[in-house]
Amino acid sequence: MNKVFLIGNLTKDPELSTTTNGVSLCKFTLAVPRKYTSSNGEREADFLPVVVWRGLADNCYKFLKKGSKISLSGAIQTRVYDTPDGNRRYMTEIVADDVEFISTKSTTGDDEDGESEKKPDSEVVNKFEPIDDDNLPF
């Protein structure tokens, strides 16, 4: 079985590209803190390359940015490629098939224009309409 679950923060803004067939591909690096601290008391982290495909790739690119906290599930994948100078390289990355946005662009208070879209909770709650308990089906 090849399944991985991670929670971490993006180290930079995600990069979106498309394949020659028009399939969306989003790449980013996820910093995942280790459980323990080093001998000098600092918490170390692993920096893992992540790949996301199709519609989820579009959403990751649209809503995530450097510092966004996410959780993901996916699989570890290794691929091999040759560089233009003839060297063989091995790349291990996480191919995510489920990404949960824990904090995104909108929850940090800034959108792409630098203006806040988040409304105070009291303003959102005031939009609810009261319901008569006699009309509830349970």
N, C-alpha and C positions, 0 to 999 in steps of 0.2 A: 504494500500500500504506500502511496506517495501523496501525503497530505500535510500541509503546513498551515498553522494559524499564527498570525503576528499582529502586534499592536505597536505602533511607532509613529514617528513624525517624518514628513517629507524634508529632505535636506535642501531641495531647490524646487522651483516651479516645474510642474510636469511638462514633458515635451510630447506633442501630438504629431503623428505622421500618418500617411496612408500607404498601403501596399499598391503595387501596380494594378491589382484587381479592385482597388477602391475600398479596402477594408481598413478601418481606423485602428491605430496602434498607439498606445500611450505608454511612455516610459518615465520612471522616476526612481529615486533612491530613497529607501526607508531606513531611518535610524531607529534601531530597536535596542533599548537599554538592557544591559545584562542584569541579572539578579543580585550580583555581588559587587563590591567596590574593590578597587585596586589597593595595593599596599600603602599608597599615599592618600587613601580615602576618597578618591574620585570614582564616580560611576562610569564604567566604560560602556561602549555601544558597538553593535555590529551594523555595518552599512551595507544593505542588501539591495541589489538591483531588482526592480519589479517591472513586469510587462503586463499590460491589460489590453484586451482586444474588443473590437466592435463598439456597441452602444455604451458599454461600461467605460470604454476608453474615452469616448466623447464626454461623458459625465465627469470623469476624473479630471480631464483637462479643463472643463468649464468651472468646476466647483472647488478644486484643490489648489493650494499654493504652498510655497515654502513655509514650513512650520505647521501645516495642517496635520492633525492627529487622525489616524485611520486605524481600523482593524481590517484584516483581510484573511481570506482562506484561499488556498490554491495548491500548486504543486511545484516542486523543485525540478528544474529542467537544465540540462547541460547541453550546450551546442558547440560545434567546432567550426571554425572558419579560417581561411587563409588570408593573410595580409597581402597588400600589393607587393611587398618585398619578399614574399615567399615563405614567411614564417607561419606556423600553425598556432592558432590561439584557441583556448578553451574558455568558455563563458558559462558560469553557473548563475542562474537567475530564478526568481520566483514568478511563475505565471499565475496571476490572480484571476479567479473566476467569481469571487464575491468580495466587494469592498464596501465597508460601512464607514460613512463619514462621521467621525466623532466631533471634529471641529472643521469648519470650512471657511470659505471667503466671507460668507454672509454672517456667520456667527462671531467672526472677529471684529465686525463692525464696519468693514470697508468692502466695497465692491470694486469692480475694475475702474470706475471713475473716481474712486476715492471718497465717495459719499456713502453714508450709512443707510442700509435698507432695513435694518432690524427695528421693529417697533417695540415700545415698552409693553411688557406683559399685560398691564392694566388696559391698554388700548385694544389688545387682541381679545381679552376676556369680555370687554364691553360689547363686542359684536355678536356674542351669543344671545339667542332669544330664549326666554323662559319657556319651559314645556310643562303642560298640565300633567301631573302624575296619573290622572285617570286615563290618559290617552296612550300610556306606555303598554306594550304588549306583554309585559311580564309582571 
